[in-house]
Amino acid sequence: MCWSATADLVAGAGVTAVGVACVARVRRVRDLPLAALPLLLGAHQIVEAMVWDAGGGDGPATVAWAVIALPVLAVWVPAGVWCAAPQRTRRGLGCVLAVGVATAAGLAYGLAVGPVTAEIRWHTIGYATDLSHPTLLVVGYLLATVGSLLLSGDRRLLVLGIFVAAGAPACWALWRLEFVSTWCAFAAVCSVLLLGWVRDRPAPR
């Protein structure tokens, strides 16, 4: 999320460009899902530019934004980490992935049966949906996304996980205060860190 439609478009284009570079540098097929994450994040910001242009509401762009932000990322991140991880850490990551799948199922059900709305609030957009057991879903979401990075067994992904764990609360606080949304800058930094991870990955033997 950015503070305007223009900012979302510019940031989305930049993050997508980083995603293209990540995918182009992949040398192992199993690294592809995680390397493609910036493409998803860039598309997510471009979708939000459409939410800005629509003035919020409950239209298709709002629903698409929520689907990517909630169930898709809850599965994509742990699945990507599991694919790229060394064999010794895959069993533990498989449990984390299972949590992500269960969490995504709960999130998807909530989005399917309840309304999803967006409201322009100064330099931010507030999203609202009716989810049952929200605390449990938040815990599952964080375990699946942040937890998978911290348990990856990869030094660069560990750094990314620490950055996400530290930076996300700050972005969330600024967003909740309706001061300015910094999620787009956060996504850009994460994407650059993933590009560094892709570049440092050893070539397959």
Buried (B, 14 or more C-beta within 10 A) or exposed (E): BBBBBEBBBBBBEBBBBBBEBBBEEBEBEBBBBBBBBBBBBBBBBBBBBBBBEBEBBBBEBBBBBBBBBBBBBBBBBBBBBBBBBEEEBBEBBEEBBEBBBBBBBBBBEBBEEEEBBBEBEEBBBBBBBEBEEEEEBEBBBBBBBBBBBBBBBBEBBBBBBEBBBEBBEEBEEBBEEEEBBBBBBBBBBBBBBBBEBBEEBEEEE
